Amino acid sequence: MFQKTSDYLYGEITTTQDNYNLVEKLNTITITKYSDMKQMSSNIAKTIEDYNIQYVDVVQPLLQQIDEIEEKIAKFEEVAYRMDNITKQLVLKFKNLEKSVG
């Protein structure tokens, strides 16, 4: 009877020790995973910071130039439409003068 009790207690202790060993391994794996995730997120943050610097230094000035060109084109179109209207009026006046002279 004492042997069976001893075997039972030994089994319980062994099982508990195995559980603690498993939890320890899981904790070690979790620590490693979180460390990897921390490193990855740090790299991502650095990359985003680099992209933001590139945006400010390169892309933003180019977008500014595009906006300025677009404004100049709009003004040029406005002048072209005015010149077209003036040309049409001059053609009409010239035709009217031709009719009255001729």
ABEGO torsion letter per residue (X at the ends): XAAAAAAAAAAAAAAAAAAAAAAAAAAAAAAAAAAAAAAAAAAAAAAAAAAAAAAAAAAAAAAAAAAAAAAAAAAAAAAAAAAAAAAAAAAAAAAAAAAAAX
